[in-house]
Every structure is written in C-alpha cells, then in structure tokens.
Amino acid sequence: MTFDLASLLDERRGQAEQLHRKYVNPVLADVLGYIGFEPEYSRGQGVWLETEKGERILDALAGYGVFALGRNHPGVIDAIQQSLHSELPNLVQMDCTLLSGLLAEALIRIAPPGLDAVFFTNSGTEAVEGAIKFVRCSTGRKRILFHKGAFHGLTCGALSLNGDESFREEFGELLPGCERFDLAEPEWIEAELRKEDVAAVFIEPIRGKGVFLPPHENSLLDLQNLCRRYGTLFVSDEIQCGLGRTGKTWACQHWNLEPDLLLTSKALSGGIIPVGAILMRRAIHRGVFSRLDRCVVHSTTFGQNVYAMVAGLAALHFMQDERTTENSAAMGARLLGGLQTVAERSEFVREVRGRGLMIGIELGSPRSLSKKPAWSLLHKAENGLFAQALVMRLYGHHHILTQVAGHHQEIIKLLPPLIYEEEHVDSVIQAFEDVLASAGKFPGPVWEVGSRLVGVAAKTFRKGA
C-alpha cells in the first residue's frame, strides 16, 4: 500500500486549526483567530501564498526570513529531488562527507576575512548553542556579554543571551555568566572587558526585534576593537540579517567588521530544509577539537545530513545566479524611500529604518488631540496593539502578510523575499499609505480593530492572572 500525500491532504482539508487545538498549540490557534490570521494555506510560490479559499497573499514575512529565494524555489527543489533519487549514503557518521565539505568551502569563499572553519548545525539557535561552547572552550573564559535588545534563540543557552524578558520569564535560572550590555555605554563595556574574563561578545549587526541599527556608525567597529584589545572573541549573529538580507552578503560588512565567529541559518537552505552553520577562525576550532579523543566532543546527529547540504549548496548557487543580494539592495532602497515618503504625511510614524529588505516602521503617539485618548486606551491595555491593528488591516484589507516586530513594540517589521520586484514593493508602499490614512480617521476601521484588541488583551490578562 502506497502513501498518497495528495489524497491525505484532500481528505483532511480544513482541519488544521482543529488538529492544532487538540494536539499542538491551542493558545496559538486562539491568537491567530483573534488577529484574523486563521486562513489555511494551500500553496506557496515565490512571493505569494494562496489560501484554501483561493486568496493570494503577498508575503512580506518570508517565514521570518528563511525564504530569501521565495517559497518553493524550483532550483532548490530540483537539487533535493536529484539527491533523493541518487540514493546517497546519508548519515554514515563514521565518515567525512563530500557534500558537507563542499558547502563549507562555498561558505568560506563568501565569508568575511579570517574565517576558515565551519561547524554545521540544524538551526540558528543550535548555532548559538555551539558558539557558546566554542568561545568558552577556546578562551578558557566563562562570561559572555550580549546586547540588551538581543534575540539569539529560545533554547536554554541561547535564551540566556536573550534581551527580551517575556521570553525568559518562568523558565528558571539560565546559563550563568551571561550579562547584558548597551552599545550606548562604551565605558561600561570596556570596564568589563578589561577584567579579561569575558569569552565573547555576541551581537546582531542589525537587531531583529525592532530592526535597530547601531547607534553610531563606528559603534560596532569600536566594540570589535575593544574585544581585540582584551582577548575577547567577537561573534556576529547573522542568522536573520545575513545572506543578502540587508543588501550585502553579511550585515557586518556594512561596517567593515571581521568577526571571530559568524552564525548563519534561516535562508541558508532556501527555506526548504533546516540547516545552520558556525563560521569561525581555525584557531577557535582547534581550541575545541584539540586532541584525537575530542574529535567529536561537540556534534549533532543531523547536522551534516546530505539533503540539508544539497539544499545549502543549491541556495548559495541561486543567490549568486539570481543576484538576490543586489536585488535586496535595490528593492530595499525603493521600499525604504517610499515608506519614508509615506511617513512624512502620517502623524503616527516615528521612524522608518533598515538596510536592504529588512525594514522596521516604528509608530508613535499622534499629534492630533482627538486621537490621543484612543491611543492612550490602546497603550493602557498593552503596548503594541496599534501596530497589531495595522498589521491586521494590511492582511485583511490588502492581503499582505507581515508582523509586529516584537513583544510590546509599536514597530512593524518587513522581511520580504529577496526576489521582490518593483510591483511588489509599490504594492506594499501603497498599502501602508492606505492603512495609515485609515488610522487618521477617528472613529475608523483601524481604531475599531484596536478596540477589539483591547478586549482581547483584557481577556488574556484575566486568563493569565
């Protein structure tokens, strides 16, 4: 008896929410229902998602950035199909596989100077976990500094480097020796590094939660130089902002940085198969795998599986062939400029910022006295509800999928596929112009959505009390 995927999906169509409520995550199902994101999707191709009802949704989220090449890139799928039909010997474990060597070679070719060793992981958070171990082992130091607004993952080690308390609460004591810093306080940073007990500083060149750029042009370079002075390793987390997302291959290249370790994942496989990698200086690698009996002192069962390696090789090939980094720079400049023009005509937009196709729209209190009470009501319930109301209208009225940038943030984040064309960019700009104009009408549709969200926030608070 064969397995018939098409028949299974057809037979159980429309049951996704029911199954998730019963077996997976009923709270998420509740949230999606509250914000109007309950449609079940039937297809994804390029920059488009299609719902079971046949509606086309323009993707401006790209699976949190994994679909840099667009959804279901035919070239990446073909490469994986080739590997499946080739009956390759996968996960022998007691071997050195050609494909992982080839992908490592391809990554080092495009890496910042000085990086010449690779360790493969299954995800971005696992890359962070590995990096924590590597920096501690290779330096003999235990302390790690991370930025106050950082997001490096949600497993326990990575969570220890997470600057958002909402992710950390109720999970007990995390990894000791991990401390927040603020780029705006260089004297404090240097005082800590001067103790010469800090193994590494972890940084996102552009912070994902909110799309925050460094406060000054030299902030990151100055931080890297301090690390060099005191023997501290400098780690660039490019899991979201790397591989062309910001208009350069790596976001750290905007500031001419040369990190000791660089972390990548998300877009590395074209979004098809989970994969991640730690790129590092060979001396760091030698500090971990230092003897024959330590050749697998850190390992992961699926980290070098052939299908992930093939997907990574194919994704890098098509990123270069289709010039997605260059397109990100060009379309990002068009999108950023268009949104900034729209922002100039809106009393709600505090700032539009970003690089390439990683853009944040930060919202603020309106100037109009007539709207201030409604804004205050939203914020009394929960910070971020106004941004969520706009996200809901972008989705429901304009069929554009995006997200609020982080917990309790009045910031909308755009992470579209790097294959956007001018028509897609212009659609997003026009949609924001319409949504912000709607927000200018009080009472109006945006504020009606906001008032519903106030009720949801109150209900959620009562449930959690």
C-alpha positions in Angstrom: 0.0 0.0 0.0 1.5 3.3 -1.1 1.4 6.6 0.9 -0.7 9.1 -1.0 0.1 12.6 0.3 -2.3 14.4 -2.1 -5.2 12.2 -1.0 -4.4 12.7 2.6 -4.3 16.4 2.3 -7.5 16.5 0.3 -9.3 14.2 2.8 -8.3 16.3 5.9 -8.5 19.7 4.3 -9.8 22.4 6.6 -8.9 20.5 9.8 -5.6 22.3 10.6 -7.0 24.5 13.3 -8.9 21.7 14.9 -5.9 19.4 15.0 -3.6 22.2 16.4 -6.2 22.9 19.1 -6.3 19.2 20.0 -2.7 18.2 19.7 -0.2 21.1 19.1 -0.8 24.6 20.4 -4.4 25.7 21.2 -3.1 29.1 22.6 -1.5 30.0 19.2 -4.7 28.9 17.5 -6.6 31.4 19.8 -4.2 34.2 19.0 -4.4 33.6 15.2 -8.2 33.7 15.5 -8.1 37.0 17.5 -6.0 38.7 14.9 -7.7 37.3 11.8 -4.8 35.1 10.6 -6.8 31.9 10.7 -6.8 31.0 6.9 -5.4 27.6 6.0 -2.9 27.9 3.2 -2.8 25.5 0.2 0.2 26.7 -1.8 3.3 28.9 -1.6 5.2 30.0 -4.7 7.8 32.8 -5.0 6.5 35.9 -3.2 2.9 34.5 -2.9 0.8 32.4 -0.5 -2.5 31.0 -1.5 -5.3 30.3 0.9 -7.8 27.4 0.7 -10.3 29.9 -0.5 -8.1 31.0 -3.4 -7.0 34.3 -2.0 -3.4 35.4 -2.9 -1.4 36.8 0.0 1.8 38.9 -0.7 4.5 37.6 1.6 6.4 40.3 3.4 7.5 38.0 6.2 9.3 35.2 4.3 8.9 32.7 7.2 10.9 35.1 9.5 13.5 35.4 6.7 14.1 31.8 5.6 12.5 32.3 2.1 15.1 34.7 0.8 14.8 33.0 -2.6 11.0 32.9 -2.4 8.8 30.0 -1.5 9.5 26.6 -3.1 12.3 27.8 -5.3 12.2 25.3 -8.2 16.0 25.1 -8.5 16.4 24.2 -4.8 13.6 21.7 -5.0 15.1 20.1 -8.1 18.5 19.8 -6.4 16.9 18.0 -3.4 15.0 15.7 -5.7 18.2 14.8 -7.5 19.8 13.9 -4.2 16.8 11.8 -3.2 16.9 9.9 -6.5 20.7 9.4 -6.2 20.3 7.2 -3.1 23.3 9.0 -1.5 24.8 7.3 1.6 23.4 9.6 4.3 24.4 9.9 8.0 27.1 7.1 7.9 28.6 9.1 10.8 31.9 7.3 10.7 33.0 9.2 7.5 33.9 12.6 6.1 31.1 13.5 3.6 31.9 15.3 0.4 28.8 17.4 0.4 29.4 19.0 3.8 33.0 19.7 2.7 31.7 21.4 -0.5 29.1 23.5 1.4 31.8 24.5 4.0 34.1 25.5 1.1 31.3 27.6 -0.5 30.6 29.4 2.7 34.2 30.2 3.4 34.5 31.7 -0.1 31.9 34.3 0.8 32.8 34.7 4.5 34.4 37.8 6.0 38.3 37.7 6.1 39.8 35.3 8.7 37.0 32.8 8.9 38.2 29.4 7.6 36.5 26.7 9.6 32.8 25.6 9.7 30.6 23.6 12.0 27.2 22.6 10.7 24.0 22.7 12.9 20.3 22.0 12.4 19.1 25.5 13.2 20.1 29.1 14.2 19.5 28.5 17.9 21.7 25.4 17.7 24.4 27.5 16.1 24.2 29.9 19.0 24.4 27.0 21.5 27.5 25.7 19.7 29.1 29.1 19.6 28.6 29.5 23.4 30.5 26.3 23.9 33.2 27.1 21.4 34.1 30.6 22.8 34.2 29.3 26.3 36.4 26.3 25.5 38.8 28.1 23.2 39.4 31.1 25.5 39.2 29.3 28.9 36.8 32.1 30.0 33.2 31.7 31.0 31.5 35.1 30.8 29.5 36.3 27.8 28.1 39.7 27.0 25.0 40.2 24.9 23.0 43.3 23.8 20.1 44.3 25.9 17.7 44.0 23.0 19.1 40.8 21.5 17.3 37.8 20.2 19.6 34.8 19.7 17.2 31.9 20.1 15.0 30.1 22.6 16.8 27.0 23.8 18.3 27.4 27.3 21.8 28.5 26.3 20.6 30.9 23.5 17.8 32.1 25.8 20.5 33.1 28.3 21.5 35.7 25.6 18.0 36.9 25.0 17.3 40.5 25.9 13.5 40.2 26.0 12.3 39.2 29.5 9.0 38.0 28.1 10.8 35.0 26.6 12.8 34.3 29.8 10.1 34.5 32.5 9.0 31.3 34.3 11.9 29.2 32.8 14.0 29.4 36.0 17.7 30.1 36.2 19.5 30.2 32.9 23.2 29.9 32.0 25.4 31.8 34.5 27.9 34.4 33.4 25.8 36.0 30.7 25.2 39.7 31.1 23.5 42.4 29.1 25.3 45.5 27.7 24.2 48.6 25.9 26.2 50.0 22.9 25.4 53.4 24.2 27.6 52.7 27.3 31.0 52.0 25.9 32.7 52.8 29.2 30.8 50.1 31.0 31.7 47.6 28.2 35.4 48.4 28.3 35.4 48.1 32.1 34.0 44.6 31.9 36.3 43.6 29.1 39.3 44.9 30.9 38.8 42.2 33.6 39.9 39.7 30.8 37.4 37.1 31.9 34.8 37.6 29.1 34.9 34.9 26.5 32.9 36.6 23.8 30.6 39.5 22.9 27.5 38.4 20.9 26.0 40.9 18.6 23.4 41.2 15.9 24.7 43.8 13.5 21.1 44.8 12.9 18.8 43.7 15.7 15.9 41.6 14.5 13.5 42.5 17.3 12.6 46.0 16.1 15.1 46.3 13.2 17.5 48.5 15.2 20.8 49.7 13.6 23.9 50.5 15.7 23.5 53.9 17.4 26.6 55.3 15.7 28.5 54.5 12.5 31.5 53.3 14.4 29.7 51.6 17.4 30.3 48.1 16.2 33.8 48.6 14.9 34.8 50.3 18.2 33.3 47.3 20.1 35.2 44.8 17.9 38.4 46.8 18.6 37.8 46.6 22.3 37.3 42.8 22.0 40.6 42.5 20.2 42.4 44.6 22.8 41.3 42.4 25.7 41.4 39.0 24.1 37.6 38.7 23.9 36.0 37.0 20.8 33.6 38.9 18.7 30.6 36.9 17.4 28.3 38.2 14.7 24.9 36.6 14.7 23.7 36.8 11.1 21.0 34.1 11.3 18.3 36.6 10.2 20.3 39.5 8.8 22.8 37.6 6.7 23.0 36.1 3.2 21.9 39.2 1.3 19.0 40.3 3.6 20.5 43.7 4.2 21.9 44.4 0.7 25.3 42.9 1.4 26.2 39.2 1.8 26.7 39.8 5.6 25.3 42.7 7.6 28.6 43.1 9.4 30.1 44.2 6.0 28.2 47.5 6.2 30.6 48.4 9.0 33.7 46.6 7.7 33.7 44.1 10.6 35.8 41.0 10.8 34.2 38.8 13.4 35.9 35.8 15.0 32.7 33.7 14.6 29.7 34.3 12.3 26.5 32.4 12.7 24.1 31.7 9.8 20.9 29.7 9.2 17.4 30.6 8.1 18.0 31.4 4.4 20.9 29.0 4.0 18.8 26.2 2.6 16.3 28.3 0.7 13.8 27.6 3.5 13.3 24.0 2.4 15.3 22.0 5.0 16.6 23.2 8.4 20.3 23.9 8.4 22.7 26.3 10.2 26.4 26.9 10.4 29.1 28.4 12.7 31.9 30.0 10.7 35.0 30.6 12.7 38.7 31.2 12.8 40.6 27.9 12.6 42.3 28.7 16.0 38.9 28.6 17.7 38.1 25.3 16.1 41.4 23.8 17.2 40.8 25.0 20.7 37.7 22.8 20.9 38.7 19.8 18.8 42.1 19.8 20.3 43.0 16.1 20.6 42.2 12.8 18.9 39.8 11.8 21.8 38.0 15.1 21.3 37.3 14.8 17.6 33.5 14.6 18.3 33.4 16.5 21.6 30.7 18.6 20.1 28.5 17.0 17.5 24.9 16.8 16.2 23.3 13.8 14.6 21.6 15.5 11.6 24.0 18.5 11.3 25.7 17.3 8.0 22.8 15.3 6.5 23.1 15.3 2.7 19.8 16.8 1.9 20.5 19.9 4.0 23.9 20.2 2.5 22.5 19.9 -1.0 19.8 22.5 -0.2 22.6 24.8 1.1 24.7 24.4 -2.0 21.8 25.0 -4.3 20.6 28.0 -2.3 24.0 29.7 -2.4 24.2 28.9 -6.1 20.9 30.5 -6.9 21.5 33.5 -4.6 24.6 34.3 -6.7 23.0 33.3 -10.1 19.9 35.5 -9.5 21.8 38.3 -7.8 19.5 38.4 -4.8 21.9 40.4 -2.7 22.0 43.1 -5.3 18.2 43.0 -5.7 17.8 43.3 -2.0 19.9 46.5 -2.0 17.9 48.0 -4.9 14.4 46.9 -3.9 15.2 47.8 -0.3 16.2 51.3 -1.2 13.0 51.7 -3.2 10.9 50.3 -0.3 12.7 52.4 2.4 12.4 55.6 0.3 8.8 55.0 -0.5 7.8 54.3 3.1 9.8 57.3 4.4 7.8 59.5 2.0 4.6 58.0 3.2 5.7 58.5 6.8 6.2 62.2 6.2 2.5 62.5 5.6 1.5 60.5 8.7 1.3 61.7 12.3 1.7 58.1 13.5 5.1 57.2 12.1 8.1 58.0 14.3 10.8 56.4 12.1 11.3 54.1 9.1 14.7 52.4 9.2 16.6 49.4 7.9 19.0 48.1 5.3 18.1 46.2 2.2 14.9 44.2 2.6 15.0 44.3 6.4 12.9 47.3 7.4 11.1 48.5 10.6 8.3 51.0 10.8 8.2 52.5 14.3 4.9 54.1 15.3 4.3 56.8 17.9 1.6 58.8 19.6 -0.4 61.0 17.2 -0.2 64.7 17.3 -4.0 65.2 17.0 -5.6 65.8 20.3 -8.7 64.0 19.1 -6.8 60.7 18.7 -4.6 60.8 21.8 -7.3 59.3 24.1 -7.8 56.3 21.8 -4.0 55.8 21.6 -3.7 56.0 25.4 -6.5 53.5 25.7 -4.7 51.0 23.5 -1.4 51.5 25.4 -3.1 51.2 28.8 -4.2 47.7 27.7 -0.9 46.7 26.1 1.9 48.4 24.2 2.0 47.2 20.6 -1.8 47.0 19.9 -1.8 49.8 17.4 0.9 48.2 15.3 -1.0 44.9 15.5 -4.2 46.7 14.3 -2.2 48.0 11.3 -0.8 44.5 10.6 -4.3 43.1 10.7 -5.6 45.7 8.2 -2.6 45.1 6.0 -3.5 41.4 6.0 -7.3 41.6 5.9 -7.7 44.5 3.5 -4.6 44.4 1.3 -3.6 40.7 1.6 -0.1 41.4 2.8 1.5 39.2 5.4 3.8 40.9 7.9 4.3 41.1 11.7 4.7 43.2 14.8 8.5 43.3 15.3 8.5 42.1 18.9 6.7 41.9 22.2 5.3 45.2 23.4 6.7 47.1 20.4 4.9 49.6 18.2 7.0 48.5 15.3 6.0 46.7 12.1 8.8 44.6 10.5 9.1 43.8 6.8 11.2 40.8 5.8 10.1 40.1 2.2 11.7 37.5 -0.1 14.8 39.0 -1.7 13.2 38.3 -5.2 10.7 41.2 -4.8 10.2 43.2 -7.9 9.2 46.9 -8.2 5.5 46.0 -8.5 5.6 44.1 -5.1 7.5 47.0 -3.5 5.0 49.5 -4.8 2.1 47.4 -3.6 3.5 47.4 0.0 4.1 51.2 -0.1 0.6 51.8 -1.4 -0.9 49.5 1.3 0.9 51.3 4.1 -0.3 54.7 2.7 -3.9 53.4 2.8 -3.6 51.9 6.2 -2.0 54.9 7.8 -4.7 57.1 6.1 -7.3 54.9 7.6 -5.7 55.3 11.0 -6.1 59.1 10.5 -9.9 58.7 10.6 -11.4 58.5 14.0 -13.6 56.7 14.5 -12.5 54.4 11.8 -11.6 50.8 10.8 -8.2 50.8 12.4 -9.5 52.0 15.7 -12.4 49.6 15.6 -9.8 46.8 15.3 -7.8 48.4 18.1 -10.8 48.4 20.4 -11.4 44.7 19.8 -7.7 44.0 20.6 -8.1 45.9 23.9 -10.9 43.4 24.8 -8.6 40.5 23.8 -5.8 41.9 25.9 -8.0 42.2 28.9 -9.3 38.7 28.4 -5.8 37.3 28.1 -4.7 39.1 31.3 -7.7 37.6 33.2 -6.8 34.2 31.9 -3.2 34.5 33.0 -3.9 36.0 36.4 
